[in-house]
Amino acid sequence: MAKITLENLAHSYLPNPKGEDDFALKELNHDWVDGEAYALLGASGCGKSTLLNIISGLLHPSQGRILFNDQDVTMAPTTERNIAQVFQFPVVYDTMTVRDNLAFPLRNRGADPAYIKERVQQIAAMIGMEDTLNHKARGLTADAKQKISLGRGMVREDVNALLFDEPLTVIDPHMKWELRTQLKSLHHEFGHTMIYVTHDQTEALTFADKVVVMYDGRVVQMGTPQELFETPEHTFVGYFIGSPGMNVLDAEVNGDKAVLAGTEINLGKGFGPLSGKVELGVRPEFTSLATGDQGLPVTIKRVEDVGRHKIVRADFNGTEVNVLAPEGAEISPDMNRVVFDPAGVNVYSDSWRVAPKGA
Ligand SMILES: Nc1ncnc2c1ncn2[C@@H]1O[C@H](COP(=O)(O)OP(=O)(O)OP(=O)(O)O)[C@@H](O)[C@H]1O
């Protein structure tokens, strides 16, 4: 297992990049802790695969270094990095049995046959393929083949890191949850450094210790699921993660007060002078509906009952504000205000979170 260091790392696919916009991966400095599970999360085209391919050695970065346990591997080929990879689509040997496919990485390294037998059995149990170990891979469904790919990726215990690139895309939805849970328990058991690329927030949040959120070639936040929920460092993190995402509203902030389209609200914490475009970010979980004259004046547009709670879509001065109401809550037509819980209010300047004074 390895600590992975990304040092001044950046990549452009252009031969002569002029400015930041020409970089698919903008400069990045991080230490990824040995034995942690990371998810790279972001929308299509934000640079996830570019970063993963640099870590795996499929791509050499145009700037900076990558180190495994302080050893520079920037220019080392994939074969020298001692990593296991699982891709979006199955990579299996059709003419081999499931057993031989799973054993392949161990045999390749000259592992002891008794150990191989035991380990293959363990992995087969994990991916639910004990009964098909002697079947040829040819003729199996794409789903089953991808499970073999996952199993093969996980069979070696001595790898520096395990890299997954959207590995559950072809997996049946009900099996996805099971495999994700098994991957997580495998991580607890063996403590591999794992990096898992996905654009699906549920996959990222359930799998990873740390979620690395990417936006437009940049890592905008690396944090635990709780940190991403409570203190999104960038407005993108706020609305990409969460269902519905964070409400983002234009505001003027002065000390511990904010003014939103003429309505003043108390922030419960003070801020220094702010520059640029100032916005408030409040997750629907930290909002409630009220009557009276406190809070933002709104008009309720729609109420969606989603089982465990209700999502109320309201309009504030032309901007949609989403409120999460408890399952049995009565939403009456005279509810014309939205109130924010100050504990859940974040302030942003040019999309980046500003820490309150004294924090
Ligand atoms: N080989 C390439 N040559 C030129 N540009 C590329 C190449 N590969 C990716 N890009 C560009 O780099 C940017 C980042 O792409 P990347 O594939 O890393 O994103 P991603 O987040 O993995 O997206 P997806 O989820 O769609 O795979 C995109 O604008 C993409 O068009």
Ligand as a Chemical Component Dictionary entry (heavy atoms), coordinates in Angstrom:
data_LIG
# 
_chem_comp.id                   LIG 
_chem_comp.type                 NON-POLYMER 
_chem_comp.pdbx_formal_charge   0 
_chem_comp.three_letter_code    LIG 
# 
loop_
_chem_comp_atom.comp_id 
_chem_comp_atom.atom_id 
_chem_comp_atom.alt_atom_id 
_chem_comp_atom.type_symbol 
_chem_comp_atom.charge 
_chem_comp_atom.model_Cartn_x 
_chem_comp_atom.model_Cartn_y 
_chem_comp_atom.model_Cartn_z 
_chem_comp_atom.pdbx_ordinal 
LIG N1  N1  N 0 -6.926  12.451 -25.252 1  
LIG C1  C1  C 0 -7.460  13.666 -25.116 2  
LIG N2  N2  N 0 -7.128  14.665 -25.967 3  
LIG C2  C2  C 0 -7.639  15.902 -25.830 4  
LIG N3  N3  N 0 -8.517  16.264 -24.867 5  
LIG C3  C3  C 0 -8.890  15.319 -24.002 6  
LIG C4  C4  C 0 -8.390  13.978 -24.065 7  
LIG N4  N4  N 0 -8.941  13.271 -23.065 8  
LIG C5  C5  C 0 -9.742  14.124 -22.386 9  
LIG N5  N5  N 0 -9.710  15.350 -22.935 10 
LIG C6  C6  C 0 -10.436 16.555 -22.461 11 
LIG O1  O1  O 0 -10.009 16.817 -21.130 12 
LIG C7  C7  C 0 -11.101 17.207 -20.299 13 
LIG C8  C8  C 0 -11.216 16.265 -19.116 14 
LIG O2  O2  O 0 -11.578 14.962 -19.584 15 
LIG P1  P1  P 0 -11.654 13.677 -18.651 16 
LIG O3  O3  O 0 -11.912 12.495 -19.539 17 
LIG O4  O4  O 0 -10.474 13.632 -17.763 18 
LIG O5  O5  O 0 -12.955 14.017 -17.797 19 
LIG P2  P2  P 0 -13.867 13.037 -16.946 20 
LIG O6  O6  O 0 -14.271 13.817 -15.759 21 
LIG O7  O7  O 0 -13.176 11.755 -16.718 22 
LIG O8  O8  O 0 -15.116 12.830 -17.902 23 
LIG P3  P3  P 0 -15.965 11.504 -18.185 24 
LIG O9  O9  O 0 -16.722 11.229 -16.923 25 
LIG O10 O10 O 0 -16.853 11.925 -19.314 26 
LIG O11 O11 O 0 -14.979 10.447 -18.556 27 
LIG C9  C9  C 0 -12.326 17.212 -21.203 28 
LIG O12 O12 O 0 -12.538 18.522 -21.656 29 
LIG C10 C10 C 0 -11.936 16.312 -22.350 30 
LIG O13 O13 O 0 -12.596 16.686 -23.538 31 
# 
loop_
_chem_comp_bond.comp_id 
_chem_comp_bond.atom_id_1 
_chem_comp_bond.atom_id_2 
_chem_comp_bond.value_order 
_chem_comp_bond.pdbx_ordinal 
LIG N1  C1  SING 1  
LIG C1  N2  SING 2  
LIG C1  C4  DOUB 3  
LIG N2  C2  DOUB 4  
LIG C2  N3  SING 5  
LIG N3  C3  DOUB 6  
LIG C3  C4  SING 7  
LIG C3  N5  SING 8  
LIG C4  N4  SING 9  
LIG N4  C5  DOUB 10 
LIG C5  N5  SING 11 
LIG N5  C6  SING 12 
LIG C6  O1  SING 13 
LIG C6  C10 SING 14 
LIG O1  C7  SING 15 
LIG C7  C8  SING 16 
LIG C7  C9  SING 17 
LIG C8  O2  SING 18 
LIG O2  P1  SING 19 
LIG P1  O3  DOUB 20 
LIG P1  O4  SING 21 
LIG P1  O5  SING 22 
LIG O5  P2  SING 23 
LIG P2  O6  DOUB 24 
LIG P2  O7  SING 25 
LIG P2  O8  SING 26 
LIG O8  P3  SING 27 
LIG P3  O9  DOUB 28 
LIG P3  O10 SING 29 
LIG P3  O11 SING 30 
LIG C9  O12 SING 31 
LIG C9  C10 SING 32 
LIG C10 O13 SING 33 
# 
